[in-house]
Amino acid sequence: MRRWQLQEAKARLSEVVKSAREGPQEISVRGEPAAVVLSIAEYERLKKKKQLSLYEFLRRSPLVGVDLDLERDKSPARDIEL
């Protein structure tokens, strides 16, 4: 990803946009990343990503099928003063 300072990106906006066709272009303000310019194709691809339901997320986990010991501790609760 190419990095542009804001002043340079403003002065060469058409080049920034053309370069975005090849990959994301990062724009920084005072040395800190502030924005990314994407091609429309990349933006549409990202926009189409469907959010998984919790069930689907858990089913795709690398831990599917791992036997976990989920038994509760059956020792009596401790006494506390209120």
Residue frames as a rotation matrix with the C-alpha (Angstrom) as fourth column:
MET 1
0.596 0.803 0.000 0.00
0.803 -0.596 0.000 0.00
0.000 0.000 -1.000 0.00
ARG 2
-0.361 -0.701 0.615 1.45
0.665 -0.656 -0.357 3.33
0.654 0.280 0.703 -1.00
ARG 3
0.155 0.344 -0.926 1.41
0.912 -0.410 0.000 6.12
-0.380 -0.845 -0.377 1.59
TRP 4
-0.135 -0.087 0.987 0.71
0.618 -0.786 0.016 9.74
0.774 0.612 0.160 0.74
GLN 5
-0.783 -0.015 -0.622 0.95
0.501 -0.608 -0.615 12.82
-0.369 -0.793 0.484 2.88
LEU 6
0.188 0.975 -0.120 -2.28
0.703 -0.219 -0.676 14.82
-0.686 0.043 -0.727 2.75
GLN 7
0.219 -0.145 -0.965 -0.66
-0.368 -0.928 0.056 17.78
-0.904 0.343 -0.257 0.98
GLU 8
-0.799 -0.575 -0.179 0.83
-0.410 0.303 0.860 15.51
-0.440 0.760 -0.478 -1.68
ALA 9
-0.614 0.644 0.456 -2.44
0.683 0.723 -0.102 13.60
-0.395 0.250 -0.884 -2.12
LYS 10
0.367 0.753 -0.546 -4.35
0.337 -0.655 -0.677 16.87
-0.867 0.064 -0.494 -2.60
ALA 11
-0.007 -0.466 -0.885 -1.85
-0.658 -0.664 0.355 18.10
-0.753 0.585 -0.302 -5.20
ARG 12
-0.775 -0.356 -0.522 -1.81
-0.629 0.511 0.586 14.76
0.058 0.783 -0.620 -7.06
LEU 13
-0.169 0.817 0.551 -5.37
-0.638 0.336 -0.693 13.53
-0.751 -0.469 0.464 -6.53
SER 14
0.621 0.431 -0.654 -5.75
-0.784 0.360 -0.507 12.10
0.017 0.827 0.561 -10.04
GLU 15
-0.248 -0.787 -0.564 -2.60
-0.615 0.578 -0.537 10.00
0.749 0.214 -0.627 -9.52
VAL 16
-0.760 0.043 0.649 -3.88
-0.586 0.387 -0.712 8.80
-0.282 -0.921 -0.269 -6.13
VAL 17
0.272 0.954 0.130 -7.17
-0.707 0.290 -0.645 7.72
-0.653 0.083 0.753 -7.72
LYS 18
0.502 -0.146 -0.852 -5.43
-0.731 0.455 -0.508 5.97
0.462 0.879 0.122 -10.63
SER 19
-0.597 -0.798 -0.077 -3.09
-0.592 0.504 -0.629 4.19
0.541 -0.330 -0.774 -8.21
ALA 20
-0.341 0.557 0.757 -6.09
-0.782 0.280 -0.558 2.99
-0.523 -0.782 0.340 -6.20
ARG 21
0.616 0.540 -0.574 -6.98
-0.777 0.535 -0.331 0.73
0.129 0.650 0.749 -9.12
GLU 22
0.020 -0.726 -0.687 -3.79
-0.322 0.646 -0.692 -1.21
0.947 0.235 -0.220 -8.37
GLY 23
-0.227 -0.064 -0.972 -4.27
0.788 0.574 -0.222 -1.26
0.572 -0.816 -0.080 -4.59
PRO 24
0.723 0.573 -0.387 -5.32
0.685 -0.520 0.510 0.78
0.091 -0.634 -0.768 -1.57
GLN 25
-0.184 -0.725 0.664 -3.69
0.425 -0.668 -0.611 4.18
0.886 0.170 0.431 -1.10
GLU 26
0.251 0.209 -0.945 -3.14
0.968 -0.056 0.245 5.40
-0.002 -0.976 -0.217 2.46
ILE 27
0.132 -0.153 0.979 -3.30
0.204 -0.963 -0.178 9.10
0.970 0.223 -0.096 3.23
SER 28
-0.051 -0.240 -0.969 -1.69
0.985 0.148 -0.088 10.42
0.164 -0.959 0.229 6.39
VAL 29
0.623 0.212 0.753 -2.15
0.061 -0.973 0.224 13.63
0.780 -0.093 -0.619 8.33
ARG 30
0.442 -0.577 0.687 0.82
-0.867 -0.470 0.162 14.75
0.229 -0.667 -0.708 10.45
GLY 31
-0.566 -0.797 -0.210 2.41
-0.756 0.603 -0.253 11.33
0.329 0.016 -0.944 9.96
GLU 32
-0.636 0.424 0.644 -0.62
-0.268 0.662 -0.700 9.40
-0.724 -0.618 -0.308 11.25
PRO 33
-0.897 0.375 0.232 -2.79
0.399 0.466 0.789 7.24
0.188 0.801 -0.568 8.94
ALA 34
-0.714 0.655 -0.249 -6.08
-0.352 -0.642 -0.680 9.08
-0.605 -0.398 0.689 8.37
ALA 35
0.415 0.880 -0.231 -7.80
-0.635 0.098 -0.766 7.63
-0.651 0.465 0.600 5.30
VAL 36
-0.582 -0.506 0.637 -7.57
0.145 0.706 0.693 4.99
-0.800 0.496 -0.338 2.59
VAL 37
0.007 0.527 -0.850 -8.56
-0.902 -0.364 -0.233 5.44
-0.432 0.768 0.472 -1.05
LEU 38
-0.380 -0.026 0.925 -9.92
0.094 0.993 0.066 2.25
-0.920 0.112 -0.375 -2.66
SER 39
-0.961 0.175 -0.215 -10.90
-0.225 -0.039 0.974 1.36
0.162 0.984 0.077 -6.18
ILE 40
-0.142 0.985 0.100 -14.64
-0.989 -0.144 0.015 1.04
0.030 -0.097 0.995 -6.74
ALA 41
0.190 0.161 -0.968 -14.16
-0.371 0.925 0.082 -2.68
0.909 0.344 0.236 -7.43
GLU 42
-0.700 -0.518 -0.493 -12.47
0.272 0.445 -0.853 -3.22
0.661 -0.731 -0.171 -4.06
TYR 43
-0.815 0.468 0.343 -15.10
-0.574 -0.565 -0.593 -1.12
-0.084 -0.680 0.729 -2.29
GLU 44
0.149 0.917 -0.369 -17.93
-0.917 0.268 0.297 -3.16
0.371 0.294 0.881 -3.85
ARG 45
-0.081 -0.255 -0.964 -16.18
-0.001 0.967 -0.255 -6.41
0.997 -0.020 -0.078 -2.91
LEU 46
-0.938 -0.322 -0.127 -15.86
0.137 -0.008 -0.991 -5.30
0.318 -0.947 0.052 0.70
LYS 47
-0.576 0.787 0.221 -19.42
-0.817 -0.543 -0.197 -4.01
-0.035 -0.294 0.955 0.80
LYS 48
0.149 0.673 -0.724 -20.80
-0.688 0.597 0.413 -7.37
0.710 0.437 0.552 -0.32
LYS 49
-0.771 -0.475 -0.424 -19.22
-0.054 0.713 -0.700 -9.30
0.634 -0.516 -0.575 2.56
LYS 50
0.314 0.948 -0.057 -22.05
-0.168 0.115 0.979 -10.83
0.934 -0.298 0.196 4.53
GLN 51
-0.374 -0.379 0.846 -21.87
-0.883 -0.133 -0.450 -10.70
0.283 -0.916 -0.284 8.29
LEU 52
-0.575 0.085 -0.814 -22.04
0.068 0.996 0.057 -14.14
0.816 -0.022 -0.578 9.86
SER 53
0.605 0.735 0.306 -24.60
-0.400 -0.052 0.915 -15.07
0.688 -0.676 0.262 12.44
LEU 54
0.093 -0.562 0.822 -23.22
-0.986 0.062 0.154 -16.14
-0.138 -0.825 -0.548 15.80
TYR 55
0.663 0.223 0.715 -24.12
-0.212 0.971 -0.106 -19.74
-0.718 -0.082 0.691 14.95
GLU 56
0.944 -0.316 0.093 -22.23
0.180 0.259 -0.949 -19.60
0.276 0.913 0.302 11.63
PHE 57
0.372 -0.836 0.404 -19.25
-0.745 -0.528 -0.407 -17.92
0.554 -0.150 -0.819 13.30
LEU 58
0.154 -0.279 0.948 -19.03
-0.846 0.458 0.272 -20.65
-0.510 -0.844 -0.165 15.93
ARG 59
0.836 0.215 0.505 -19.47
0.028 0.902 -0.430 -23.43
-0.548 0.374 0.749 13.36
ARG 60
0.817 -0.568 0.095 -16.47
0.062 -0.076 -0.995 -22.08
0.573 0.819 -0.027 11.39
SER 61
0.628 -0.585 0.514 -14.29
-0.770 -0.368 0.521 -21.93
-0.115 -0.723 -0.681 14.49
PRO 62
-0.090 -0.737 -0.670 -11.09
-0.611 0.572 -0.547 -23.98
0.786 0.361 -0.502 14.41
LEU 63
-0.785 -0.188 0.591 -12.22
-0.615 0.358 -0.703 -25.35
-0.080 -0.915 -0.396 17.78
VAL 64
0.311 0.927 -0.209 -15.23
-0.942 0.330 0.064 -27.21
0.129 0.177 0.976 16.32
GLY 65
0.634 0.026 -0.773 -15.11
-0.141 0.986 -0.083 -30.78
0.760 0.162 0.629 17.59
VAL 66
-0.551 -0.833 0.060 -12.67
-0.175 0.044 -0.984 -30.06
0.816 -0.552 -0.170 20.43
ASP 67
0.286 0.639 -0.714 -13.85
0.600 0.461 0.653 -31.69
0.747 -0.616 -0.251 23.64
LEU 68
-0.414 -0.361 0.835 -14.02
-0.331 -0.795 -0.508 -29.00
0.848 -0.487 0.210 26.31
ASP 69
-0.516 0.223 -0.827 -14.46
0.783 0.513 -0.351 -29.71
0.346 -0.829 -0.439 30.01
LEU 70
-0.512 0.419 0.750 -17.41
-0.194 -0.907 0.374 -27.46
0.837 0.046 0.546 30.83
GLU 71
0.162 0.565 -0.809 -18.42
0.702 0.510 0.497 -29.06
0.693 -0.649 -0.314 34.13
ARG 72
0.409 0.088 0.908 -19.16
-0.368 -0.895 0.252 -26.58
0.835 -0.437 -0.334 36.90
ASP 73
-0.768 -0.638 -0.055 -17.32
-0.105 0.211 -0.972 -26.59
0.631 -0.741 -0.230 40.21
LYS 74
0.212 0.934 -0.286 -19.73
0.142 0.261 0.955 -28.19
0.967 -0.243 -0.077 42.70
SER 75
-0.623 -0.441 -0.646 -17.95
0.703 0.046 -0.710 -27.09
0.343 -0.896 0.281 45.88
PRO 76
0.359 0.833 -0.420 -20.15
0.931 -0.354 0.093 -25.07
-0.071 -0.424 -0.903 48.25
ALA 77
0.397 -0.149 0.906 -20.13
0.294 -0.914 -0.279 -21.33
0.870 0.377 -0.319 47.96
ARG 78
-0.626 -0.673 -0.395 -18.03
0.625 -0.128 -0.770 -19.44
0.467 -0.729 0.500 50.48
ASP 79
0.393 0.736 -0.552 -19.64
0.919 -0.337 0.205 -17.50
-0.036 -0.588 -0.808 53.29
ILE 80
-0.562 -0.521 0.643 -19.45
0.512 -0.829 -0.224 -13.73
0.650 0.204 0.732 53.17
GLU 81
-0.350 0.426 -0.834 -20.45
0.783 -0.356 -0.510 -11.06
-0.514 -0.832 -0.209 55.63
LEU 82
-0.145 0.390 0.909 -22.83
0.746 -0.561 0.360 -8.38
0.650 0.731 -0.209 54.44
